[in-house]
Every structure is written in C-alpha cells, then in structure tokens.
C-alpha cells in the first residue's frame, strides 16, 4: 500500500487522481492533512489532487518530481533508490573556502546537471572548494534564472530532474567539491504556483516579487513546516552541503522565535546526525549582524551572509560608477571601512534609502568568513540593463587588482562562472514563459525598471527572446585564447597563494590594518602586505617594513626599494 498525503487545512473535500481510474476520496484529520492509501501505486506513479468540486488536477505542493513541468501531474519518487558513492564524504566547511556561483542552464552548452559534471575538473584545477548552484527547483518554462520557482521540492526536469541533481552532487563530492544550493522561499513564481490553492501559504502583503509568505499568521505553523521540510530535504536527500537563502529580508516574521532561527536549529540537529557541516548563507540587505550571530549570543545562528557592501565598495572604486545605490560608495575610505568592518552602512546614512541603515559588526567577535564577498555575482551582472560583466568595462590590469583585493580580504570570496577567465559573454535576464500575456508583462516591466535608472528601453534585451538566453551561455572556447588563459592562470596562482599563506584566510577583522593615500592602498594581513596602485600612473608606495620577498604581482615592472615598492599603473603586489 502507498499512502498519499496533502496539507489542505481549509478544504472541504480533497480527491486523489490517478491515471485511468476513478478518483479516490481522501480523509481529513484534525491537523489539516488529508490521507488515502492506494495499492500498487509505488515510485513512478503519476498523481494529482482535486480540491472541492473543482475538477482541475493539481500537482502536489510537496512533489519531488514534475517530469511534465510545473503544470503537469506529480510523480512518485523514491529517494532511497539512488546509488550514492559518497559514503566517505565528510563535508566542506565554509571557513577557509572559496565559492563559485554557477547557473546550470548556462554553465555549459547543454545546460544540464550531467553536462556540469564534465566541467568539475576545471573547478578543481582553479582551486575552489564549494560550488553554489543558482535555484534548480522546478519553474515555468524551459529556462529561467530559477528565482520564479513554484515547486519547492522538485528539481527542474530540463536540467535532469531529481536523479540528475544527485549525480552532480555525488560527482562533486568525489572530486572534493562541496555543493551549496540557492533556494527561494520568499515568494512563488508567477505561473504554476498551485500550492497556495491548498493552504494559506501567502499573506495579503507583497514584496518586490509577489505576495509574501505566511510565517506568522493563522496556519503559519504548517507553512513554516513546509519550508523547513524542504530545507532538510535538500541537505539530507540530495546530500548538498549548504543552502543560500534568497532575500530573507522579504520574509517578515513577528513571532518570538524567528523563522530563520527555527531553520538554524533544525539544520544544526541534522548536521549533528549526519556528521558533516551544513552551512546556511543568507542574502539580506538589512546589514544586520544578528542574522549571523550565534544563537548562544542572541542571534539567529546562520553561518554567513552575502555582503553587497563589499561588492559595491570594490565595484565603484574600480569602475567609477556612482548611479543608484552606488552613490555612497567609491572612495578608498569606504573600502577601508569594509575591509576592516565588513559593512559600510553600519548605522550610518544611506543617501539611496534617505535614512540611516545597518548596524556595526563586532570586529572582535564576528569572524570575517561569515561575509561572502564578490566582485561579481548573478544579480550584480544580470540586473544591469545589458547584463555586461565588469570585464566589459575594466582593463585586464584593473581586473587583476580587483581580484587580488577580493582574494586577500578577510571574507569568504566567491567567483561568478567565467569570471576566472574574464569571460566576454554577458549574463542577461532571460525567461521562457509559455503564456503570452505573462511574457509581455515581464518584458514591459523590465524595460520600465531600467528606464527609471537611466537606461534607454532599446538597450534592454527582451527576456523572452531565445537569443537572450543563448548569449548568456559561457563560451568555454575562450579558454584557448591567450588573454583569457592568462587571466585564468592568474586566478589559479592567486587562489593558491591564499591557501598557502595562513594570514590571507585569517578571518579576524580586528587583525586587518589598512592605510591608503592618493589612489593607493596598503592592507596588512599578519606578515603579508597587499599593495594596490589604482592610479593610471606609476607610484612609489612606502611600506612599514622592508620587503623580504614578492609573493605575487598582477603585472610586470614591480620594483622593490629599500623602504617600499615602485608599482606601475593599475598594479597590485602581495609581499612578505
């Protein structure tokens, strides 16, 4: 016998629909769960639910497999049937690691989990430790960034479905790579979101992307359980090593035990049981250290958060851009504040928000590895009008300077796919909604959004145009071109240096000392100095102690002098 269950606390009637037979009436319990047992309906059986007297067949909100897409029936899936080979995997902790963010659909020409396996050796050679997959749960259409997901338990079928994701994780573990999965629990996508028809998963409030999730209203216990069970499933049944929780600032919760703390408690229990570290990384624009403060100290107990301030400080300094939320950034003073205190807006004035923002980080007690820093990520590239990478703006020399500052800072560094070879392909916003009216609305909204930021509407690619997706695929042939191979080799040397010198991964923020002058910066990391000349001319930079050896330079022509360095234009050096 196979039991089918679904949570529908306010439904008057629920039926199970199987192919070729009459509907099965389900029985409700006081907990709002409906149940029915059916013989001979094991793994591989297609099924759907029917609510009330509406004859529409709806997929299971907890479906593990949607082989016909988000509008089709669900299919029973047996997690125990997969033949794992990673029994010896003991995990990969976040401290000391280097992350690599990738989108399965554009990482390879094939755009599948299995195709990504073929590129894992590249990542091992580069020296990264954890790959971070953009959301892979099922969404409407063939290709999408993944943030419009509607099935929070089912891997996207065009990528390879449940078994495909497991094969990728298993193969990554075999090569010593951990896997972080980006998950979106702050809203449902605009098409195929049938779960809210079963239960009050949503409130009447809205965030940027749609109605907010019900974390503190009536029936919110069941909603929280729905999300947390999804969290535990990815970590337990798919063996992933951590989750990146998208936009947690868009998940309001007024309950005494915040939802994020509840997640952290249950993930800690699972990690203890599995005997391997499991990391929770938040995306938040609140600049609130409470998210990453241990529960013992009154925080929520998440392990890290993305740090946009680090990106903004580096991006504006290197590019000179100051529009929008970049307005307060761009100075060496700003970068100094970030390198030593993680946040720039730390209870200080934000002109973009027209108010004070953030809270200071305790530099003595909060390790820098809790902040994921980056020169580029999917948002900071893809949410530009044309999806242009920073390599389309900066000289190769400044790119190397930026990479050096990122990799020698006290944070957890992250690369975006192709960044290591200065990929020339853009990464644009693409969708493939089958519904014409939704496609038109998305394209119109995108043009309106960028027009408000000064970009001409004609510069904004149509998200629905298949070529927008095709343009965003990595061109791996670029690695055979000398200028791209040189950039890749530089990143390999830089990452190897970070791992070779303990002080470069030292997470103590209060041990970082930075001084700066006229377009130059000197960062002290123990017995190692990072010296960067951002000027368009050579500069002599005095140092606090004699140079014993030059560990790495971003270009040629660096001269060691008795009391410092002579650095060519747009050059950095790491010295002992």
MOHUTA-V939941 format. One record per pair of residues at least 24 apart in sequence whose ideal C-beta (glycine too) atoms are under 6 Angstrom apart, sorted by the first residue. I is the first residue (numbers start at 1). J is the second residue. Records with the same first field share a line. If there is no record, write none. Layout:
I->J  J
This chain:
1->37  39
2->38  41  42
3->37
4->36
5->33  35
6->34  49
7->32  33  199  222
8->34  198  199
9->199  219
11->51
12->52
13->52
14->49
15->50
17->48  50  57
18->47
19->46
43->76  78
45->76
46->73  75
47->74
48->73
58->194
59->194
61->195  198
62->153
63->151  154
64->153  154
65->154  162
66->138  151  154
67->157
70->138  140  150  151  192
71->192
77->162
79->237
82->166
84->170
85->170
86->170  173
89->173
90->276
91->241  276  277
92->129  130  178  241
93->277
94->279  303  304
95->369
96->505
97->129  130
98->128  129  413
99->130  132  414
100->128  131  415
101->132  377  414  416
102->417
103->134
104->159
105->143
106->472  473
107->417
112->159  160
113->159  160  164  165  168
114->160  164
116->168
117->168  171
120->172  175
124->175
126->420  492
127->495  496
130->178  180
131->177  179
132->180
133->181
134->182
135->182  184
139->189
140->191  192  433
141->432  433  434
142->432
143->432  469
144->431
147->184
148->189
149->184  189
150->188  189  192  193
152->230
153->230
165->238
169->238  239  240
178->241
179->240  241
180->242  244
181->234  240  243
182->244
183->243
184->246
185->227
186->247  250  251
191->438
207->250
215->253  259
216->253  254  255
224->259
228->263  266
231->263
232->270
235->270  278
242->278  279
243->280
244->281
245->282
246->283
247->283
248->282  284
249->284  285  286
258->300
260->300
261->300
264->300  301  302
279->303
287->343  345  358
288->359
289->361
292->370
304->370  372
306->372
307->371  373
309->338  343  344
310->338  373
311->374  380
313->338
314->375  402
318->394  398  402
319->393
324->453
325->352
327->351  352
332->516  521
336->514  516
339->409  512  514
340->512  514
342->371
363->509  510
364->510
367->507
368->410  411  507  509
369->412  507
371->411
372->412  414
373->411  413
374->414
375->402  406
376->416  419
377->416
381->427
382->427  429
385->450  455  459  460
386->459
387->426  427  428
388->426
391->422
397->555  570
398->570
400->490  554
401->532  554  572
404->554  572
407->494  498
408->504  530
410->507  509  512
418->474
420->488  491
421->479  484  487  488
422->487
425->474  475
426->471
427->472
428->461  468  472
429->463
430->463  468  469
431->463  464
439->464
497->551  552
501->528
503->528
527->576
528->576
529->575
530->574
531->565  573
532->572
533->567  571
536->569
537->569
538->568  569
539->567
540->566
541->565
547->575
548->576
549->576
550->575
551->576
